[in-house]
Amino acid sequence: PEITNLSDYLAKPIRMTPRQLFVVISVIVTALLLIWSYFWIDVLLLFILVAPLLFMGIQDMVQTKQSIRRNFPVLGRLRYVFEDLRPKIQQYFVENDTDGAPINRNERSVIYQRAKKQVDTIPFGTQLDVYAEGYDWMTHSIVPLDFHKMEHHPRVRFGGKDCKQPYDMSVLNISAMSFGSLSQNAVLALNGGAKIGGFAHNTGEGGLSPYHLQPGGDIIWQIGTGYFGARTADGKFSDEAFQNNATKPNVKMIEIKLSQGAKPGHGGILPAKKNTPEIAAIRFVEPGTTVFSPPFHSAFGTPVELILFIKRLRELSGGKPVGFKLCIGRKSEFLSICKAMVQLNTYPDFITIDGGEGGTGAAPPEFSNYVGMPMLDALAFADNALRGFGIRNEMKLIASGKILTGFHLVRAMALGADTCNTARAMMMALGCIQALECNKNTCPTGVATQDPYFMKGLVVEDKKVRVANYHKNTVESFVELLGASGIDHPDKINRTHVYRRVFMNLVKTYEEIYPTIPDGCLLDGGDVPFDYEDYLKRSSAEKFEVTV
């Protein structure tokens, strides 16, 4: 409506945008301080507080990248502060003990307590909803075994018919994490813990660094598509470079990485700015250059070539156990590898099954969330496939994927694993607080960073003992569970020992959920189970996928 007199004008509310309000307040505050300083010069010291706010507000208004800051000078910055604080607030004040992700508070507490040798019992019963779908539990026996008379640190022998240097490995070991992703202090502490506890430490695909070798712990050397530490100048596999590292006494086994659960089918890039002279020397690349890890191997391209490559590495290493790691995708491709093994009568000494639920590797969310078979399903399938081809006894299976407690070991072994690897639990034993900043180089505990400031917070002499403590106490809890079930050795665990609630009033054993298939049923002339027929038709020793 039209304003016809002064009273109407004064009665109309004055509306200003946040930008206009900032300008008005800035002018008024500045003018008042200047006037006041005329009478008391010390007032000018207040500009120490006011000037930064004025500068931030002007900067917010003129920048063009963030709409919130542009429309709400100074105050708009709080949105980004709260965004940064949100995960911390969520973890410490909002989430309960059982719903945190990826690892909940109860599980984190168990890891911390065992690493620090604190009391790890819980009072007043379980907090888990035992009637929820997906709840797992194991059977116990009326005639349990005495834990004190059992082997507290069982070991499993790795090495098939062609292996000349078999290795007796602990049932729980450190999963693949590269130097570069982890700090040098973290690697030193992990391998130092492995040395104390007598278990193995997987290097990850980033190469065999001095920090892996210095403490003297047992090493599983992983080789990925970049062949770091075993490559020529143009990135091809080098027999000579491989042999030089593989024959080191600390290296007990070699693992070829086909894919990993965090980002199966996805390559990697080492940016030039991160390719320091130290990293370059370890990985056999030129410093200051961008280095690509392709999503595929150049040393082989078919199942038969993969098995022959394994045989070649075993010979070059002096007969050490050689195997491969993968996150299972197409079932037919895994069956193709099995066919190649049977055709050549040559076998890997082990296969590591990595779950599609991901691990320590940072990856695009689509790959972490939606690519790759979860560990339990993949482990049951791999165990069945090897049984179906009659070759299960030729190699060992390693399970890798959120193994945190003794029960997780039991569950994995019930589905066919011989041993287990864990990465995140070992990081937490080092002091990781699940800040979820592994990919930002700002890990506050010095575990997943190359920043010297944060790295100094991780004291190797203290943390290596915690790693050894966590391993010892977790393995002993696993042995106690075996004793409670009346089982005297891990190789006697089977799928009937674990139950799952699949519906509110329906409970099944793992054997019912993941039925074991008969030995030899996938060989020519065998009685192929119905749900394997199509995958078997599309499999071939000569190529990874056959179009039918």
VEXNU-105394 format. One record per residue (C-alpha): x, y, z; residue number from 1. Coordinates in nm, 3 decimals. Each point is the difference from the previous one (the first is absolute). Layout:
N
X, Y, Z, guza
X, Y, Z, NUM
...
end
This chain:
548
X, Y, Z, guza
0.000, 0.000, 0.000, 1
0.103, 0.356, -0.068, 2
0.151, 0.193, 0.294, 3
-0.166, 0.344, 0.026, 4
0.141, 0.145, 0.323, 5
0.302, -0.019, 0.231, 6
-0.174, -0.212, 0.267, 7
-0.074, -0.272, -0.257, 8
0.363, 0.007, -0.113, 9
0.133, -0.036, 0.354, 10
-0.247, -0.280, 0.075, 11
0.122, -0.209, -0.296, 12
0.254, -0.267, 0.116, 13
0.347, 0.038, -0.143, 14
0.118, -0.322, -0.170, 15
0.365, -0.051, -0.083, 16
0.179, -0.297, -0.150, 17
0.279, -0.159, 0.206, 18
0.253, 0.159, -0.237, 19
-0.149, 0.347, 0.055, 20
-0.018, -0.063, 0.373, 21
0.369, -0.093, 0.008, 22
0.093, 0.321, -0.184, 23
-0.211, 0.218, 0.230, 24
0.132, -0.163, 0.318, 25
0.358, 0.022, -0.128, 26
-0.032, 0.372, -0.074, 27
-0.168, 0.075, 0.334, 28
0.251, -0.202, 0.209, 29
0.298, 0.151, -0.183, 30
-0.136, 0.355, 0.042, 31
-0.074, -0.052, 0.371, 32
0.348, -0.136, 0.067, 33
0.164, 0.290, -0.183, 34
-0.208, 0.256, 0.189, 35
0.066, -0.172, 0.331, 36
0.375, -0.012, -0.073, 37
0.000, 0.381, -0.022, 38
-0.064, 0.003, 0.374, 39
0.189, -0.321, 0.090, 40
0.270, -0.107, -0.243, 41
0.027, -0.354, 0.143, 42
-0.340, -0.081, -0.152, 43
0.179, -0.048, -0.332, 44
0.128, -0.330, 0.139, 45
-0.352, -0.137, -0.048, 46
0.071, 0.003, -0.374, 47
0.216, -0.308, 0.071, 48
-0.332, -0.181, 0.049, 49
-0.218, 0.196, -0.241, 50
0.234, 0.022, -0.301, 51
0.019, -0.377, -0.066, 52
-0.381, -0.022, 0.006, 53
-0.026, 0.291, -0.243, 54
0.258, -0.159, -0.227, 55
-0.178, -0.337, 0.006, 56
-0.335, 0.161, -0.075, 57
0.135, 0.198, -0.297, 58
0.177, -0.311, -0.126, 59
-0.325, -0.199, 0.030, 60
-0.197, 0.257, -0.201, 61
0.247, 0.021, -0.289, 62
0.083, -0.371, -0.036, 63
-0.212, -0.193, -0.252, 64
0.045, -0.369, 0.091, 65
-0.222, -0.041, 0.308, 66
-0.354, 0.137, -0.004, 67
-0.057, -0.026, 0.375, 68
0.304, 0.214, 0.081, 69
-0.089, 0.248, -0.274, 70
-0.356, 0.048, 0.127, 71
0.081, -0.016, 0.374, 72
0.338, 0.167, 0.059, 73
0.194, -0.134, 0.303, 74
-0.300, -0.196, 0.137, 75
-0.004, -0.220, -0.310, 76
0.340, -0.137, 0.101, 77
-0.162, -0.174, 0.297, 78
-0.164, -0.242, -0.242, 79
0.342, -0.136, -0.099, 80
0.119, -0.006, 0.361, 81
-0.299, -0.212, 0.101, 82
0.046, -0.221, -0.307, 83
0.355, -0.072, 0.116, 84
-0.108, -0.059, 0.361, 85
-0.298, -0.219, -0.092, 86
0.184, -0.338, -0.011, 87
0.163, 0.071, 0.336, 88
-0.328, 0.107, 0.161, 89
-0.173, -0.304, -0.154, 90
0.266, -0.239, 0.132, 91
0.032, 0.137, 0.352, 92
-0.347, 0.136, 0.083, 93
-0.265, -0.143, -0.235, 94
0.064, -0.360, -0.102, 95
-0.061, -0.277, 0.250, 96
0.238, -0.286, 0.076, 97
-0.129, -0.233, -0.271, 98
-0.096, 0.208, -0.305, 99
0.321, 0.185, -0.089, 100
0.149, -0.057, -0.345, 101
0.214, -0.139, -0.142, 102
0.109, -0.134, 0.342, 103
-0.226, 0.059, 0.298, 104
0.099, 0.118, 0.347, 105
-0.023, -0.345, 0.161, 106
0.237, -0.151, -0.255, 107
0.240, 0.293, 0.021, 108
0.003, -0.026, 0.378, 109
0.088, -0.370, -0.011, 110
0.295, 0.073, -0.230, 111
0.127, 0.287, 0.218, 112
-0.040, -0.203, 0.319, 113
0.184, -0.301, -0.134, 114
0.277, 0.216, -0.144, 115
0.047, 0.172, 0.337, 116
-0.050, -0.323, 0.201, 117
-0.300, 0.150, 0.179, 118
-0.312, -0.181, 0.118, 119
-0.193, -0.104, -0.313, 120
-0.305, -0.159, 0.162, 121
-0.347, 0.158, -0.015, 122
-0.256, 0.018, 0.284, 123
-0.376, -0.053, 0.005, 124
-0.032, -0.204, -0.319, 125
0.016, 0.068, -0.371, 126
-0.112, 0.327, -0.160, 127
-0.064, -0.176, -0.330, 128
-0.355, -0.074, -0.115, 129
0.017, -0.378, -0.009, 130
-0.338, -0.018, -0.175, 131
0.100, 0.229, -0.287, 132
0.039, -0.139, -0.349, 133
0.367, -0.070, -0.074, 134
0.098, -0.073, 0.360, 135
0.269, -0.271, 0.001, 136
0.108, -0.227, 0.285, 137
0.202, -0.319, 0.042, 138
-0.088, -0.325, 0.169, 139
0.157, -0.113, 0.326, 140
0.044, -0.348, 0.140, 141
-0.121, -0.167, 0.319, 142
0.352, -0.145, 0.020, 143
0.230, 0.297, -0.072, 144
0.379, -0.024, 0.000, 145
0.233, 0.149, 0.260, 146
0.148, 0.316, -0.153, 147
0.318, -0.034, 0.208, 148
0.077, -0.335, -0.163, 149
-0.053, 0.125, -0.356, 150
0.252, 0.149, -0.243, 151
-0.037, 0.374, 0.065, 152
0.162, 0.115, -0.324, 153
-0.091, -0.249, -0.273, 154
0.185, 0.022, -0.329, 155
-0.079, -0.120, -0.351, 156
0.261, -0.126, -0.247, 157
0.000, 0.177, -0.337, 158
0.168, -0.170, -0.295, 159
-0.129, -0.245, -0.259, 160
0.166, -0.282, -0.191, 161
0.237, 0.232, -0.193, 162
0.099, 0.215, 0.297, 163
0.352, -0.046, 0.139, 164
-0.019, 0.249, 0.288, 165
-0.336, -0.048, 0.175, 166
-0.105, 0.252, 0.261, 167
-0.187, -0.064, 0.325, 168
-0.232, 0.298, 0.032, 169
-0.208, 0.126, 0.292, 170
-0.377, -0.017, -0.032, 171
-0.012, 0.383, 0.019, 172
0.232, 0.231, -0.193, 173
0.035, 0.359, -0.122, 174
-0.182, 0.067, -0.324, 175
0.142, 0.196, -0.295, 176
0.076, 0.368, 0.067, 177
0.270, 0.183, -0.194, 178
0.270, 0.233, 0.124, 179
-0.109, 0.334, -0.142, 180
-0.359, -0.064, 0.101, 181
0.131, -0.068, 0.351, 182
0.273, 0.202, 0.166, 183
0.347, -0.142, 0.052, 184
-0.062, -0.013, 0.376, 185
-0.321, -0.198, -0.055, 186
0.181, -0.251, -0.223, 187
0.286, -0.033, 0.249, 188
-0.245, -0.058, 0.287, 189
-0.206, -0.255, -0.194, 190
0.303, -0.202, -0.103, 191
0.149, 0.036, 0.349, 192
-0.322, -0.142, 0.142, 193
0.012, -0.285, -0.252, 194
0.355, -0.075, 0.114, 195
-0.103, -0.010, 0.366, 196
-0.314, -0.208, -0.059, 197
0.132, -0.232, -0.270, 198
-0.255, 0.083, -0.270, 199
0.021, 0.131, -0.357, 200
-0.017, 0.352, -0.141, 201
-0.126, 0.060, -0.356, 202
0.180, 0.291, -0.170, 203
-0.282, 0.114, -0.227, 204
0.073, 0.071, -0.365, 205
0.213, 0.311, 0.069, 206
0.326, -0.195, 0.010, 207
0.234, -0.152, 0.254, 208
0.132, 0.293, 0.202, 209
0.288, 0.014, 0.252, 210
-0.264, 0.058, 0.268, 211
-0.150, -0.343, -0.074, 212
0.339, -0.166, 0.030, 213
0.167, 0.187, 0.286, 214
-0.192, -0.151, 0.298, 215
0.051, -0.356, -0.129, 216
-0.362, -0.122, -0.004, 217
-0.126, -0.254, -0.253, 218
-0.105, 0.156, -0.330, 219
-0.258, -0.086, -0.265, 220
0.113, 0.203, -0.299, 221
-0.293, 0.112, -0.213, 222
0.043, 0.078, -0.369, 223
-0.269, 0.201, -0.176, 224
-0.051, 0.116, -0.356, 225
0.271, 0.265, 0.035, 226
0.259, -0.268, 0.092, 227
0.156, 0.242, 0.250, 228
0.336, -0.132, 0.111, 229
-0.004, -0.257, -0.279, 230
-0.019, 0.205, -0.319, 231
0.195, 0.129, -0.295, 232
0.030, 0.370, -0.081, 233
-0.308, -0.018, -0.224, 234
-0.217, -0.172, 0.262, 235
0.024, -0.361, -0.116, 236
0.072, -0.290, 0.235, 237
0.371, -0.062, 0.057, 238
0.125, -0.347, 0.093, 239
0.328, 0.138, 0.133, 240
-0.155, 0.271, 0.217, 241
-0.259, -0.244, 0.133, 242
0.258, -0.263, 0.086, 243
0.214, 0.252, 0.186, 244
-0.286, 0.083, 0.239, 245
-0.175, -0.337, 0.010, 246
0.309, -0.185, 0.124, 247
0.047, 0.226, 0.304, 248
-0.026, -0.214, 0.314, 249
-0.279, 0.211, 0.155, 250
-0.225, -0.063, -0.302, 251
-0.188, -0.320, 0.078, 252
-0.271, 0.007, -0.269, 253
-0.089, 0.191, -0.317, 254
-0.353, 0.115, -0.084, 255
-0.114, 0.118, -0.345, 256
-0.279, 0.255, 0.036, 257
-0.265, -0.043, -0.270, 258
-0.249, 0.230, 0.173, 259
-0.087, 0.136, 0.343, 260
-0.327, 0.031, 0.183, 261
0.013, 0.378, 0.035, 262
0.010, 0.063, -0.375, 263
-0.010, -0.318, -0.211, 264
0.069, 0.066, -0.367, 265
0.133, 0.348, 0.074, 266
0.358, 0.111, -0.062, 267
0.196, 0.258, 0.193, 268
0.206, 0.314, -0.051, 269
0.302, 0.118, 0.195, 270
0.004, 0.379, -0.057, 271
0.334, 0.159, -0.085, 272
-0.003, 0.213, 0.318, 273
-0.025, -0.315, 0.215, 274
0.265, -0.185, -0.198, 275
0.291, 0.093, 0.225, 276
0.354, -0.131, -0.054, 277
-0.057, -0.248, 0.287, 278
-0.326, -0.133, -0.145, 279
0.153, -0.012, -0.348, 280
0.299, -0.203, 0.121, 281
-0.229, -0.255, 0.168, 282
-0.234, -0.031, -0.298, 283
0.270, 0.012, -0.272, 284
-0.147, 0.306, -0.173, 285
0.127, 0.345, -0.092, 286
-0.046, 0.255, 0.282, 287
-0.225, 0.297, -0.067, 288
-0.199, -0.178, -0.271, 289
-0.363, -0.114, -0.005, 290
-0.010, -0.380, 0.020, 291
-0.303, -0.204, -0.108, 292
-0.107, -0.339, 0.134, 293
-0.225, -0.142, -0.270, 294
-0.310, -0.199, 0.097, 295
0.142, -0.309, -0.176, 296
0.327, -0.195, -0.008, 297
0.235, 0.017, -0.299, 298
0.189, -0.319, 0.096, 299
-0.297, -0.226, -0.081, 300
-0.338, 0.021, -0.168, 301
-0.159, -0.344, 0.028, 302
-0.059, -0.251, 0.283, 303
0.272, -0.231, -0.133, 304
0.246, 0.289, -0.019, 305
-0.084, 0.095, 0.360, 306
0.077, -0.351, 0.126, 307
0.322, -0.012, -0.201, 308
0.095, 0.340, 0.144, 309
-0.052, -0.138, 0.351, 310
0.225, -0.295, -0.086, 311
0.264, 0.239, -0.135, 312
-0.004, 0.214, 0.317, 313
0.029, -0.308, 0.219, 314
0.311, -0.108, -0.190, 315
0.154, 0.348, 0.008, 316
-0.059, 0.029, 0.376, 317
0.177, -0.326, 0.075, 318
-0.318, -0.199, 0.058, 319
-0.183, 0.230, 0.243, 320
-0.382, -0.015, 0.022, 321
-0.163, 0.211, -0.273, 322
-0.369, 0.078, -0.027, 323
-0.241, 0.270, -0.112, 324
-0.255, 0.232, 0.154, 325
-0.328, 0.103, -0.153, 326
-0.343, 0.136, 0.071, 327
-0.231, -0.235, -0.186, 328
-0.211, 0.160, -0.271, 329
-0.113, -0.231, -0.279, 330
-0.023, -0.353, 0.132, 331
0.082, -0.140, -0.343, 332
0.342, 0.169, 0.009, 333
0.093, -0.171, 0.325, 334
-0.115, -0.332, -0.145, 335
0.221, 0.072, -0.302, 336
0.301, 0.029, 0.229, 337
-0.096, -0.332, 0.162, 338
-0.017, -0.163, -0.344, 339
0.348, 0.131, -0.081, 340
0.136, -0.147, 0.323, 341
-0.145, -0.342, -0.081, 342
0.116, 0.012, -0.362, 343
0.359, 0.086, 0.093, 344
0.007, -0.200, 0.325, 345
0.161, 0.311, 0.151, 346
-0.148, 0.184, 0.296, 347
0.050, 0.316, 0.202, 348
0.103, -0.068, 0.357, 349
-0.279, 0.226, 0.126, 350
-0.285, 0.225, -0.109, 351
-0.100, 0.310, 0.197, 352
-0.370, 0.085, -0.023, 353
-0.060, 0.372, 0.059, 354
-0.354, 0.112, 0.075, 355
-0.174, 0.260, -0.214, 356
-0.090, 0.193, 0.316, 357
0.337, 0.171, -0.034, 358
0.276, 0.069, 0.247, 359
0.274, 0.253, 0.054, 360
0.035, 0.101, -0.364, 361
-0.168, 0.332, -0.088, 362
-0.224, -0.039, -0.305, 363
-0.286, 0.164, -0.190, 364
-0.326, -0.063, 0.189, 365
-0.151, -0.194, -0.291, 366
0.286, -0.252, 0.020, 367
-0.001, -0.026, 0.379, 368
-0.378, -0.032, 0.024, 369
-0.113, -0.190, -0.308, 370
0.283, -0.199, -0.162, 371
0.126, -0.342, 0.104, 372
-0.139, -0.300, 0.187, 373
-0.014, 0.031, 0.382, 374
0.251, -0.214, 0.185, 375
-0.226, -0.268, 0.149, 376
-0.171, -0.073, -0.332, 377
0.330, 0.008, -0.189, 378
0.175, -0.224, 0.250, 379
-0.273, -0.265, -0.013, 380
-0.002, 0.012, -0.381, 381
0.380, -0.028, -0.031, 382
0.012, -0.291, 0.245, 383
-0.278, -0.175, -0.192, 384
0.162, 0.062, -0.339, 385
0.330, -0.151, 0.113, 386
-0.187, -0.298, 0.147, 387
-0.200, -0.037, -0.320, 388
0.320, -0.033, -0.203, 389
0.152, -0.238, 0.255, 390
0.292, 0.233, 0.080, 391
-0.093, 0.145, 0.340, 392
0.286, -0.182, 0.171, 393
0.258, 0.145, -0.241, 394
-0.008, 0.349, 0.151, 395
-0.106, 0.209, 0.297, 396
-0.266, 0.270, 0.016, 397
0.054, 0.331, 0.179, 398
-0.301, 0.214, 0.096, 399
0.037, 0.378, 0.001, 400
-0.284, 0.235, 0.082, 401
-0.095, 0.154, 0.336, 402
0.156, -0.269, 0.217, 403
0.001, 0.160, 0.345, 404
-0.072, -0.258, 0.270, 405
0.039, -0.369, 0.077, 406
-0.355, -0.066, -0.119, 407
0.079, 0.155, -0.337, 408
0.283, -0.252, -0.033, 409
-0.238, -0.286, 0.082, 410
-0.259, 0.125, -0.248, 411
0.253, 0.032, -0.284, 412
0.151, -0.342, 0.067, 413
-0.344, -0.159, 0.009, 414
-0.039, 0.113, -0.362, 415
0.334, -0.140, -0.110, 416
0.279, 0.237, 0.107, 417
0.322, -0.153, 0.133, 418
0.131, 0.330, 0.139, 419
-0.114, 0.362, 0.012, 420
0.149, 0.344, -0.068, 421
-0.109, 0.325, 0.160, 422
0.095, 0.359, -0.083, 423
-0.237, 0.238, 0.178, 424
0.030, -0.181, 0.333, 425
0.379, 0.024, -0.019, 426
-0.028, 0.371, -0.079, 427
-0.215, 0.044, 0.311, 428
0.253, -0.193, 0.205, 429
0.247, 0.268, -0.116, 430
-0.234, 0.271, 0.127, 431
-0.232, 0.072, -0.295, 432
-0.319, 0.170, 0.125, 433
-0.202, -0.044, -0.322, 434
0.025, 0.369, -0.081, 435
-0.066, -0.094, -0.366, 436
0.278, 0.226, -0.128, 437
0.221, -0.275, -0.148, 438
-0.013, 0.158, -0.347, 439
0.072, 0.361, 0.111, 440
0.351, -0.035, 0.145, 441
-0.141, 0.144, 0.326, 442
-0.033, -0.317, 0.208, 443
0.014, 0.140, 0.356, 444
0.162, -0.314, 0.145, 445
0.287, -0.018, -0.250, 446
-0.107, -0.335, -0.146, 447
-0.118, 0.085, -0.353, 448
0.201, 0.311, -0.080, 449
0.337, 0.116, -0.126, 450
-0.015, 0.325, 0.198, 451
0.305, 0.003, 0.232, 452
-0.192, 0.190, 0.267, 453
-0.274, -0.261, 0.038, 454
0.242, -0.287, -0.053, 455
0.202, 0.100, 0.308, 456
-0.303, -0.074, 0.217, 457
0.030, -0.371, -0.080, 458
0.275, -0.140, 0.224, 459
0.123, -0.325, -0.154, 460
0.133, -0.159, 0.319, 461
-0.339, 0.035, 0.170, 462
-0.227, -0.081, -0.295, 463
0.181, -0.315, -0.115, 464
-0.071, -0.154, 0.341, 465
-0.368, 0.093, -0.034, 466
-0.017, -0.169, -0.340, 467
0.151, -0.316, 0.149, 468
-0.239, 0.019, 0.298, 469
-0.306, 0.032, -0.223, 470
0.109, -0.298, -0.209, 471
0.076, -0.220, 0.302, 472
-0.324, 0.077, 0.183, 473
-0.219, -0.035, -0.308, 474
0.150, -0.336, -0.100, 475
-0.041, -0.124, 0.356, 476
-0.366, 0.108, -0.002, 477
-0.038, -0.198, -0.324, 478
0.154, -0.309, 0.162, 479
-0.232, 0.040, 0.300, 480
-0.298, -0.004, -0.238, 481
0.132, -0.319, -0.158, 482
0.029, -0.157, 0.343, 483
-0.355, 0.106, 0.090, 484
-0.118, -0.183, -0.312, 485
0.197, -0.313, 0.079, 486
0.232, 0.057, -0.299, 487
0.371, -0.064, 0.051, 488
0.134, 0.141, -0.329, 489
-0.110, 0.277, -0.242, 490
-0.015, -0.238, -0.298, 491
-0.293, -0.180, 0.165, 492
-0.230, 0.302, -0.017, 493
-0.275, -0.038, -0.260, 494
-0.316, 0.172, -0.116, 495
-0.223, -0.181, 0.250, 496
0.171, 0.179, 0.289, 497
-0.143, 0.345, -0.080, 498
-0.366, 0.101, -0.009, 499
-0.171, 0.305, -0.147, 500
-0.345, 0.141, 0.060, 501
-0.130, 0.049, -0.355, 502
-0.350, 0.101, 0.113, 503
-0.163, 0.077, 0.333, 504
-0.102, -0.361, 0.059, 505
0.235, -0.178, -0.243, 506
0.355, -0.103, 0.084, 507
0.242, -0.181, -0.232, 508
0.354, -0.130, 0.022, 509
0.263, 0.128, -0.240, 510
-0.014, -0.345, -0.158, 511
-0.366, 0.060, -0.087, 512
0.066, 0.353, -0.125, 513
0.321, -0.085, -0.190, 514
-0.030, -0.374, -0.078, 515
0.332, -0.181, -0.047, 516
0.019, -0.161, -0.346, 517
0.146, -0.352, -0.053, 518
0.369, -0.039, -0.079, 519
0.066, -0.033, -0.373, 520
-0.352, 0.091, -0.112, 521
0.122, 0.281, -0.229, 522
0.244, -0.220, -0.192, 523
-0.093, -0.144, -0.340, 524
-0.267, -0.265, 0.051, 525
-0.086, 0.123, 0.347, 526
-0.350, 0.062, 0.132, 527
0.010, 0.380, -0.023, 528
-0.227, 0.181, 0.248, 529
-0.274, 0.197, -0.174, 530
0.115, 0.343, 0.119, 531
0.353, -0.062, -0.136, 532
-0.098, -0.116, -0.349, 533
-0.014, 0.337, -0.177, 534
0.321, 0.127, 0.162, 535
0.181, -0.320, -0.095, 536
-0.112, 0.031, -0.364, 537
0.145, 0.351, -0.020, 538
0.334, -0.101, 0.151, 539
0.314, -0.101, -0.189, 540
0.365, -0.056, 0.083, 541
0.091, 0.195, -0.315, 542
-0.190, 0.321, 0.076, 543
-0.169, 0.162, 0.298, 544
-0.349, 0.027, -0.149, 545
-0.163, -0.203, -0.274, 546
-0.311, 0.132, -0.173, 547
-0.264, -0.273, -0.020, 548
end
